[in-house]
Amino acid sequence: MMVMALVVGVCHAQSGKINADSLGVTQIPVGQCDSLMVTDVTDRYGVVYRNGKCGVYDVVNAVNVTEIAFDELGFTKRIKVESGDWVSYFYCVRDDRQGILGVIEETDDFIVIM
């Protein structure tokens, strides 16, 4: 079986610590969004909704991790990877394409594979 993937987005924080300027993502205050959904009150990330689109929001650092440009997003799992980093995974849909989005928790770097 052959598996093909299209990497459609990667974002790297520049400073090694999370701040809105280093993410390179349009920052929309959560108060200007329609809603913010989390699976549990202790969750690090939530899905923020605005004008029919959604994106990943870092609840702890109060920043948008991704653009609010997805049609659907949903948290799937959180795992510790070989490097020792914790990664939160989301399923995602954008323009009728399904994929997965992973966020490295220490820096909010992310990758989207569709």
DSSP file (Angstrom, degrees, kcal/mol; ACC not computed):
  #  RESIDUE AA STRUCTURE BP1 BP2  ACC     N-H-->O    O-->H-N    N-H-->O    O-->H-N    TCO  KAPPA ALPHA  PHI   PSI    X-CA   Y-CA   Z-CA
    1    1 A M              0   0    0      0, 0.0     2,-0.4     0, 0.0     0, 0.0   0.000 360.0 360.0 360.0 133.4    0.0    0.0    0.0
    2    2 A M        -     0   0    0      2,-0.0     2,-0.5     0, 0.0     0, 0.0  -0.858 360.0-159.6-101.6 133.9    1.3    3.4   -0.9
    3    3 A V        -     0   0    0     -2,-0.4     2,-0.4     2,-0.0     0, 0.0  -0.954   6.7-169.5-114.3 129.0    0.6    6.4    1.3
    4    4 A M        -     0   0    0     -2,-0.5     2,-0.4     2,-0.0    -2,-0.0  -0.943   4.3-176.6-118.4 140.2    0.8    9.9    0.0
    5    5 A A        -     0   0    0     -2,-0.4     2,-0.6   109,-0.0    94,-0.0  -0.984  16.7-150.6-135.6 146.9    0.6   13.0    2.1
    6    6 A L        -     0   0    0     -2,-0.4   108,-3.1     0, 0.0     2,-0.7  -0.967  13.1-147.2-117.1 114.6    0.7   16.7    1.3
    7    7 A V  E     +A  113   0A   0     -2,-0.6   106,-0.2   106,-0.2     3,-0.1  -0.733  22.8 174.0 -81.6 118.1    2.2   18.9    3.9
    8    8 A V  E     +     0   0A   0    104,-1.9     2,-0.3    -2,-0.7    -1,-0.2   0.511  57.3  14.6-107.8  -6.1    0.2   22.1    3.6
    9    9 A G  E     +A  112   0A   0    103,-1.0   103,-2.4     2,-0.0     2,-0.4  -0.874  48.5 175.9-169.5 136.5    1.5   24.2    6.5
   10   10 A V  E     -A  111   0A   0     -2,-0.3     2,-0.4   101,-0.2   101,-0.2  -0.995  10.1-171.6-138.5 136.5    4.3   24.4    9.0
   11   11 A C  E     -A  110   0A   0     99,-2.1    99,-1.6    -2,-0.4     2,-0.5  -0.997   2.1-167.4-131.5 132.9    4.8   27.2   11.5
   12   12 A H        -     0   0    0     -2,-0.4     2,-0.3    97,-0.2    96,-0.1  -0.971  22.2-128.5-120.8 130.7    7.9   27.6   13.7
   13   13 A A        -     0   0    0     -2,-0.5    10,-0.2     1,-0.1     3,-0.1  -0.577  19.2-149.5 -69.7 138.1    8.1   29.9   16.7
   14   14 A Q  S    S+     0   0    0      8,-0.3    -1,-0.1    -2,-0.3     4,-0.1   0.798  84.9  45.7 -83.7 -30.3   11.3   32.0   16.2
   15   15 A S  S    S-     0   0    0      2,-0.5    -1,-0.2     4,-0.1     3,-0.1   0.524 102.8-114.5 -98.0  -5.4   12.4   32.7   19.7
   16   16 A G  S    S+     0   0    0      1,-0.3     2,-0.3    -3,-0.1    -2,-0.1   0.329  95.2  77.3  84.3  -9.4   12.0   29.3   21.3
   17   17 A K  S    S-     0   0    0     90,-0.1    -2,-0.5     2,-0.0     2,-0.4  -0.933  91.1 -99.2-128.6 158.4    9.3   30.6   23.6
   18   18 A I        +     0   0    0     -2,-0.3     2,-0.3    88,-0.3    90,-0.1  -0.610  52.8 142.9 -84.4 126.4    5.7   31.3   22.7
   19   19 A N    >>  -     0   0    0     -2,-0.4     4,-1.1    88,-0.2     3,-0.5  -0.964  56.3-113.0-152.3 156.3    4.6   34.8   21.8
   20   20 A A  H 3>>S+     0   0    0     -2,-0.3     4,-0.7     1,-0.2     5,-0.6   0.850 112.9  53.8 -59.4 -38.4    2.1   36.1   19.3
   21   21 A D  H >45S+     0   0    0      1,-0.2     3,-0.5     2,-0.2    -1,-0.2   0.867 106.1  52.2 -66.7 -35.8    4.7   37.8   17.1
   22   22 A S  H <45S+     0   0    0     -3,-0.5    -8,-0.3     1,-0.2    -1,-0.2   0.733  98.7  65.2 -75.6 -20.6    6.9   34.7   16.7
   23   23 A L  H 3<5S-     0   0    0     -4,-1.1    -1,-0.2    -3,-0.4    -2,-0.2   0.786  89.2-143.2 -74.3 -25.9    4.0   32.5   15.5
   24   24 A G  T <<5 +     0   0    0     -4,-0.7     2,-0.4    -3,-0.5    -3,-0.1   0.770  57.9 127.1  69.5  23.9    3.4   34.5   12.3
   25   25 A V  S   <S-     0   0    0     -5,-0.6    -1,-0.3    39,-0.2     2,-0.2  -0.919  71.9-101.5-116.9 138.4   -0.3   33.8   12.7
   26   26 A T        -     0   0    0     -2,-0.4     2,-0.7    -3,-0.1    42,-0.1  -0.403  38.9-139.4 -57.6 124.9   -3.0   36.5   12.6
   27   27 A Q        +     0   0    0     -2,-0.2    -1,-0.1    36,-0.1    40,-0.1  -0.816  24.0 178.3 -96.6 116.9   -4.0   37.1   16.2
   28   28 A I        -     0   0    0     -2,-0.7     5,-0.1     2,-0.0    -2,-0.0  -0.973  34.8-116.7-115.7 117.1   -7.7   37.6   16.8
   29   29 A P    >   -     0   0    0      0, 0.0     3,-2.4     0, 0.0     4,-0.3  -0.226  20.4-124.2 -54.8 139.4   -8.6   38.1   20.5
   30   30 A V  G >  S+     0   0    0      1,-0.3     3,-1.4     2,-0.2    33,-0.0   0.795 110.3  65.3 -58.0 -28.2  -10.8   35.3   21.8
   31   31 A G  G 3  S+     0   0    0      1,-0.3    -1,-0.3     3,-0.0    -3,-0.0   0.700  98.4  53.6 -66.7 -19.3  -13.4   37.9   22.8
   32   32 A Q  G <  S+     0   0    0     -3,-2.4    -1,-0.3     3,-0.0    -2,-0.2   0.384  96.2  89.0 -94.6   2.6  -13.9   38.7   19.1
   33   33 A C  S <  S-     0   0    0     -3,-1.4    17,-0.2    -4,-0.3     3,-0.1  -0.562  82.8-122.7 -96.3 163.6  -14.5   35.1   18.2
   34   34 A D  S    S-     0   0    0     15,-2.3     2,-0.3     1,-0.3    16,-0.2   0.888  83.1 -24.5 -72.7 -39.9  -17.9   33.4   18.2
   35   35 A S  E     -E   49   0B   0     14,-1.3    14,-2.8     2,-0.0     2,-0.4  -0.987  46.2-138.9-165.4 164.1  -16.8   30.6   20.6
   36   36 A L  E     -E   48   0B   0     -2,-0.3     2,-0.5    12,-0.2    12,-0.2  -0.989  22.9-164.3-132.0 122.1  -14.0   28.6   22.1
   37   37 A M  E     +E   47   0B   0     10,-2.8    10,-2.7    -2,-0.4     2,-0.3  -0.921   9.2 177.4-113.8 131.3  -14.5   24.9   22.7
   38   38 A V        -     0   0    0     -2,-0.5     8,-0.1     8,-0.2     3,-0.1  -0.927  30.9-137.5-124.6 154.3  -12.3   22.7   24.8
   39   39 A T  S    S+     0   0    0      6,-0.4     2,-0.3    -2,-0.3    -1,-0.1   0.853  91.4   7.6 -76.3 -35.7  -12.8   19.0   25.6
   40   40 A D  S >  S-     0   0    0     -3,-0.1     3,-2.0     1,-0.0    -1,-0.3  -0.977  75.9-114.6-145.5 152.1  -11.9   19.5   29.3
   41   41 A V  T 3  S+     0   0    0     -2,-0.3    -1,-0.0     1,-0.3    -2,-0.0   0.680 116.1  56.3 -65.5 -15.4  -11.3   22.6   31.5
   42   42 A T  T 3  S+     0   0    0     -4,-0.0    -1,-0.3     0, 0.0     2,-0.0   0.415  80.6 126.5 -93.4   1.6   -7.7   21.5   31.9
   43   43 A D    <   -     0   0    0     -3,-2.0     3,-0.0     1,-0.1    16,-0.0  -0.291  53.1-151.3 -64.7 141.8   -6.9   21.4   28.2
   44   44 A R  S    S+     0   0    0     15,-0.1    15,-2.3     1,-0.1    16,-0.9   0.847  81.2  40.0 -75.7 -37.9   -4.0   23.3   26.8
   45   45 A Y  E     + F   0  58B   0     13,-0.2    -6,-0.4    14,-0.1     2,-0.3  -0.847  62.6 179.6-119.0 150.4   -5.6   23.8   23.4
   46   46 A G  E     - F   0  57B   0     11,-2.4    11,-3.0    -2,-0.3     2,-0.6  -0.861  32.5-108.8-134.3 172.8   -9.1   24.6   22.2
   47   47 A V  E     -EF  37  56B   0    -10,-2.7   -10,-2.8    -2,-0.3     2,-0.4  -0.936  31.4-156.3-106.8 122.3  -10.8   25.2   18.9
   48   48 A V  E     -EF  36  55B   0      7,-2.6     7,-1.9    -2,-0.6     2,-0.4  -0.808   5.5-154.2-101.1 139.6  -11.8   28.8   18.3
   49   49 A Y  E     +EF  35  54B   0    -14,-2.8   -15,-2.3    -2,-0.4   -14,-1.3  -0.912  19.5 162.8-117.9 139.6  -14.7   29.6   15.9
   50   50 A R  E >   - F   0  53B   0      3,-2.6     3,-1.9    -2,-0.4   -17,-0.1  -0.897  69.1 -14.9-156.4 125.1  -15.3   32.8   13.9
   51   51 A N  T 3  S-     0   0    0     -2,-0.3     3,-0.1     1,-0.3   -18,-0.0   0.844 127.3 -49.8  51.9  41.4  -17.5   33.5   10.9
   52   52 A G  T 3  S+     0   0    0      1,-0.3    -1,-0.3    19,-0.0     2,-0.3   0.477 121.6  94.6  81.9   1.9  -18.0   29.8   10.2
   53   53 A K  E <   -F   50   0B   0     -3,-1.9    -3,-2.6    15,-0.1     2,-0.3  -0.763  55.5-155.5-119.2 167.5  -14.3   28.9   10.3
   54   54 A C  E     +FG  49  70B   0     16,-2.1    16,-2.6    -2,-0.3    15,-0.9  -0.947  11.0 178.4-143.4 163.4  -12.1   27.5   13.1
   55   55 A G  E     -F   48   0B   0     -7,-1.9    -7,-2.6    -2,-0.3     2,-0.4  -0.946  38.9 -85.6-154.3 170.8   -8.5   27.3   14.3
   56   56 A V  E     -F   47   0B   0     -2,-0.3     9,-2.4    11,-0.3    10,-1.5  -0.716  40.4-164.6 -88.1 133.4   -6.4   26.0   17.2
   57   57 A Y  E     -FH  46  64B   0    -11,-3.0   -11,-2.4    -2,-0.4     2,-0.9  -0.973  18.4-136.3-122.2 130.6   -6.1   28.3   20.2
   58   58 A D  E  >> -FH  45  63B   0      5,-3.0     5,-1.2    -2,-0.4     4,-1.1  -0.768  18.1-170.1 -85.6 106.7   -3.5   28.0   23.0
   59   59 A V  T  45S+     0   0    0    -15,-2.3    -1,-0.2    -2,-0.9   -14,-0.1   0.870  81.6  51.9 -67.8 -38.3   -5.6   28.6   26.1
   60   60 A V  T  45S+     0   0    0    -16,-0.9    -1,-0.2     1,-0.2   -15,-0.1   0.924 121.6  29.8 -66.3 -46.5   -2.6   28.8   28.4
   61   61 A N  T  45S-     0   0    0    -17,-0.2    -1,-0.2     2,-0.1    -2,-0.2   0.445 101.7-129.1 -95.8  -1.6   -0.7   31.5   26.4
   62   62 A A  T  <5 +     0   0    0     -4,-1.1     2,-0.3     1,-0.2    -3,-0.2   0.916  63.4 125.2  54.4  50.9   -3.8   33.2   25.0
   63   63 A V  E   < -H   58   0B   0     -5,-1.2    -5,-3.0   -34,-0.1     2,-0.5  -0.974  67.2-112.0-135.8 152.2   -2.7   33.0   21.3
   64   64 A N  E     -H   57   0B   0     -2,-0.3    -7,-0.2    -7,-0.2   -39,-0.2  -0.735  25.3-169.8 -77.4 124.3   -4.0   31.7   18.0
   65   65 A V  S    S+     0   0    0     -9,-2.4     2,-0.3    -2,-0.5    -8,-0.2   0.862  72.5  20.5 -82.8 -39.6   -1.7   28.8   17.1
   66   66 A T  S    S-     0   0    0    -10,-1.5    -1,-0.1     1,-0.1   -41,-0.1  -0.799  95.2 -89.7-120.9 165.2   -3.2   28.5   13.5
   67   67 A E        -     0   0    0     -2,-0.3     2,-1.7     1,-0.1     3,-0.3  -0.391  42.9-110.9 -64.1 153.3   -5.1   30.8   11.3
   68   68 A I  S    S+     0   0    0      1,-0.2   -13,-0.3   -13,-0.2    -1,-0.1  -0.645  86.1 111.5 -86.5  80.5   -8.9   30.6   11.8
   69   69 A A        +     0   0    0     -2,-1.7     2,-0.2   -15,-0.9    -1,-0.2   0.328  39.0 106.9-138.8   2.2   -9.3   29.0    8.3
   70   70 A F  B     -G   54   0B   0    -16,-2.6   -16,-2.1    -3,-0.3    24,-0.2  -0.590  56.3-147.4 -91.1 151.7  -10.4   25.4    8.8
   71   71 A D  S    S+     0   0    0     22,-2.6     2,-0.3     1,-0.3    23,-0.2   0.816  86.6   7.5 -81.6 -34.1  -13.9   24.1    8.1
   72   72 A E  E     +B   93   0A   0     21,-1.6    21,-2.1   -18,-0.1     2,-0.3  -0.994  62.6 174.8-147.4 145.4  -13.6   21.5   11.0
   73   73 A L  E     +B   92   0A   0     -2,-0.3     2,-0.3    19,-0.2    19,-0.2  -0.982   4.3 173.2-146.1 143.3  -11.1   20.8   13.8
   74   74 A G  E     -B   91   0A   0     17,-1.7    17,-2.6    -2,-0.3     2,-0.1  -0.945  33.8-115.3-154.2 133.8  -11.3   18.3   16.6
   75   75 A F  E     +B   90   0A   0     -2,-0.3    15,-0.3    15,-0.2     3,-0.1  -0.429  34.4 170.5 -65.2 136.3   -8.9   17.2   19.2
   76   76 A T  E     -     0   0A   0     13,-3.1     2,-0.3     1,-0.4    14,-0.2   0.744  53.0 -27.5-115.4 -46.6   -7.9   13.5   18.9
   77   77 A K  E     -B   89   0A   0     12,-1.1    12,-3.4     2,-0.0     2,-0.4  -0.993  39.3-136.4-165.9 165.1   -5.0   12.8   21.2
   78   78 A R  E     +B   88   0A   0     -2,-0.3     2,-0.3    10,-0.2    10,-0.2  -0.998  32.1 170.7-129.7 125.5   -1.9   14.0   23.1
   79   79 A I  E     -B   87   0A   0      8,-2.4     8,-3.0    -2,-0.4     2,-0.6  -0.954  36.4-121.4-137.5 156.3    1.3   11.9   23.1
   80   80 A K  E     -B   86   0A   0     -2,-0.3     6,-0.2     6,-0.2     2,-0.1  -0.871  38.0-150.2 -93.8 120.9    4.9   12.2   24.2
   81   81 A V    >   -     0   0    0      4,-2.8     3,-2.5    -2,-0.6    -1,-0.0  -0.320  31.1 -89.9 -90.3 173.6    7.0   11.7   21.1
   82   82 A E  T 3  S+     0   0    0      1,-0.3    -1,-0.1     2,-0.1    -2,-0.0   0.782 123.9  58.9 -53.6 -34.1   10.5   10.2   20.9
   83   83 A S  T 3  S-     0   0    0      2,-0.1    -1,-0.3     1,-0.1     3,-0.1   0.601 118.9-108.7 -72.6 -10.7   12.2   13.6   21.3
   84   84 A G  S <  S+     0   0    0     -3,-2.5     2,-0.2     1,-0.4    -2,-0.1   0.298  78.1 130.6  97.7  -8.4   10.5   14.0   24.7
   85   85 A D        -     0   0    0     -5,-0.1    -4,-2.8     1,-0.0     2,-0.4  -0.478  57.7-126.9 -77.0 148.1    8.1   16.7   23.4
   86   86 A W  E     -B   80   0A   0     -6,-0.2    19,-2.5    -2,-0.2     2,-0.4  -0.825  27.2-166.5 -91.3 134.6    4.4   16.5   24.0
   87   87 A V  E     -BC  79 104A   0     -8,-3.0    -8,-2.4    -2,-0.4     2,-0.5  -0.986  10.7-152.3-126.3 131.1    2.3   16.8   20.8
   88   88 A S  E     -BC  78 103A   0     15,-2.4    15,-2.6    -2,-0.4     2,-0.4  -0.887  17.0-154.3-100.7 131.8   -1.4   17.5   20.6
   89   89 A Y  E     -BC  77 102A   0    -12,-3.4   -13,-3.1    -2,-0.5   -12,-1.1  -0.850  12.4-176.9-111.7 143.0   -3.1   16.1   17.5
   90   90 A F  E     -BC  75 101A   0     11,-2.6    11,-2.8    -2,-0.4     2,-0.3  -0.979  25.2-128.8-131.2 143.7   -6.3   17.3   15.8
   91   91 A Y  E     -BC  74 100A   0    -17,-2.6   -17,-1.7    -2,-0.3     2,-0.3  -0.688  37.1-167.7 -81.8 151.9   -8.2   16.0   12.8
   92   92 A C  E     -BC  73  99A   0      7,-2.2     7,-2.5    -2,-0.3     2,-0.4  -0.987  21.7-163.0-144.2 152.6   -8.9   18.8   10.4
   93   93 A V  E     +BC  72  98A   0    -21,-2.1   -22,-2.6    -2,-0.3   -21,-1.6  -0.999  16.0 166.1-134.1 131.1  -10.9   19.6    7.3
   94   94 A R  E >  S- C   0  97A   0      3,-2.4     3,-1.7    -2,-0.4   -24,-0.1  -0.949  71.7 -11.6-147.4 125.1  -10.2   22.4    4.9
   95   95 A D  T 3  S-     0   0    0     -2,-0.3     3,-0.1     1,-0.3    -1,-0.1   0.903 128.5 -53.6  52.3  46.9  -11.7   22.9    1.4
   96   96 A D  T 3  S+     0   0    0      1,-0.2     2,-0.4     0, 0.0    -1,-0.3   0.587 113.4 119.3  65.9  13.1  -13.1   19.3    1.4
   97   97 A R  E <   -C   94   0A   0     -3,-1.7    -3,-2.4     2,-0.0     2,-0.3  -0.925  52.0-149.4-108.6 134.6   -9.7   17.8    2.3
   98   98 A Q  E     +C   93   0A   0     -2,-0.4     2,-0.3    -5,-0.2    -5,-0.2  -0.746  31.7 133.5-100.4 149.3   -9.2   15.9    5.4
   99   99 A G  E     -C   92   0A   0     -7,-2.5    -7,-2.2    -2,-0.3     2,-0.4  -0.890  45.9 -89.9-165.2-163.2   -6.0   15.7    7.4
  100  100 A I  E     -CD  91 113A   0     13,-2.5    13,-2.8    -2,-0.3     2,-0.4  -0.976  22.2-158.7-132.2 145.3   -4.2   15.8   10.7
  101  101 A L  E     -CD  90 112A   0    -11,-2.8   -11,-2.6    -2,-0.4     2,-0.4  -0.990   7.9-164.9-125.0 128.9   -2.7   18.8   12.5
  102  102 A G  E     -CD  89 111A   0      9,-2.4     9,-1.9    -2,-0.4     2,-0.5  -0.954   0.6-164.5-117.7 135.6    0.0   18.3   15.2
  103  103 A V  E     -CD  88 110A   0    -15,-2.6   -15,-2.4    -2,-0.4     2,-0.6  -0.976  16.3-140.4-120.7 122.8    1.1   21.0   17.7
  104  104 A I  E >>  -C   87   0A   0      5,-2.8     4,-2.7    -2,-0.5     3,-0.6  -0.728  17.4-148.5 -79.1 119.6    4.3   20.8   19.7
  105  105 A E  T 34 S+     0   0    0    -19,-2.5    -1,-0.2    -2,-0.6   -18,-0.1   0.808  86.9  59.8 -66.1 -33.4    3.3   22.1   23.1
  106  106 A E  T 34 S+     0   0    0    -20,-0.4   -88,-0.3     1,-0.2    -1,-0.2   0.863 128.0  10.6 -64.6 -35.2    6.6   23.7   24.2
  107  107 A T  T <4 S-     0   0    0     -3,-0.6    -2,-0.2     2,-0.1   -88,-0.2   0.529  92.6-121.6-121.0 -10.5    6.7   26.1   21.2
  108  108 A D     <  +     0   0    0     -4,-2.7    -3,-0.2     1,-0.3     2,-0.1   0.613  56.7 155.9  67.6  14.4    3.3   25.9   19.5
  109  109 A D        -     0   0    0     -5,-0.5    -5,-2.8   -96,-0.1     2,-0.3  -0.433  21.9-172.1 -60.4 145.7    5.1   24.9   16.3
  110  110 A F  E     -AD  11 103A   0    -99,-1.6   -99,-2.1    -7,-0.2     2,-0.4  -0.967  22.5-159.1-143.4 161.6    2.6   23.0   14.1
  111  111 A I  E     -AD  10 102A   0     -9,-1.9    -9,-2.4    -2,-0.3     2,-0.5  -0.996   7.5-155.3-137.9 142.6    2.4   20.9   11.0
  112  112 A V  E     -AD   9 101A   0   -103,-2.4  -104,-1.9    -2,-0.4  -103,-1.0  -0.980   8.5-172.4-119.1 126.6   -0.7   20.1    8.8
  113  113 A I  E      AD   7 100A   0    -13,-2.8   -13,-2.5    -2,-0.5  -106,-0.2  -0.981 360.0 360.0-120.2 123.3   -0.7   17.0    6.6
  114  114 A M              0   0    0   -108,-3.1   -16,-0.2    -2,-0.5  -107,-0.2   0.339 360.0 360.0-129.9 360.0   -3.6   16.6    4.2
